[in-house]
Amino acid sequence: SPLRHAERIQVPVLLVHGDLDANVAFRHSEKMAEALRGAGKQVEFLQYKGLDHQLRDSTVRAQFLAKAAELLDRTIGH
């Protein structure tokens, strides 16, 4: 589990999770964000109330894609 190795992660992490996700428990992302922060790692956690694994909201998807693009720009450039 990545949770047990948070201190070894060397890259910025973007976690995105809807609280109604039936595929992956929302608490998993909460715990991962906590572990990464506790280890002094760079993490951003986007939490969406009322959404499932597919994030079926166009505004939310656009926000997620914009955040992912920002992360890629910061880490690997154009």
N, C-alpha and C positions, 0 to 999 in steps of 0.2 A: 504494500500500500504506500502511495506517495506520502500519506500522512506521517508515517513513521520515519520518513527521510526528508522532512521539510528543511532541516538545517543544511542538507546537501544541495538543495536547488540553488542554482547560480544565475538564473534569469528572472526577469520580471514576470509575474503571473497575473493573468486576467481570468477571474472566475465569474461565470454567468449562470444564474440559476433562478428558475421559477419555483415559488413555494408550493405549487401543486404538482410538481414533477412526480410521476408514478414510476418512472424508470430508475431514477437515482434520488435517494433521500436528500432533501434540502439540507438536513443536518450535516451531511458529508462535506458540503461546501463550506458551511459555517465552521466546522472543525478544521478544515484545511486552511481557511483564511486565518483562523486563530493561531494555528501552528506556525504558519509562515510569518505572521506578524511577531509572534513570540520569538522566532529565530532571527528577527531583524531583517526579514526579506521584503522585497518590494512586491506588494500585492494590491490589486484592486478587485473588489467583489461587488458585482452588479446583482442586486436582488430584486426580483419582480413578484409582487403579490398578485395572486389570482391567475398565474400563468403556469402552464405545464412544460414538459420537456421541449416541445416544439416552439415555444415562445410565439404563439399565434397572434401577434399584435404588430402591425407594420411599424408603428412608432418605436416600439421596443427593439424590433429587429434593426431598424435604422440606427438607433443609439448603440446597440451592440456592435454593429459593423463599423461605426465611426470610432468607437473605443478600440476595436481590434486594429483598425488602420493606424490610429495614433500610436499604439504599442509597436506595431511593425515599423512605423516611421522612426520612432525613437531608438529602436534596437537594431534594425538592419538598414535603415535609410531607403532612399528611392531606388 
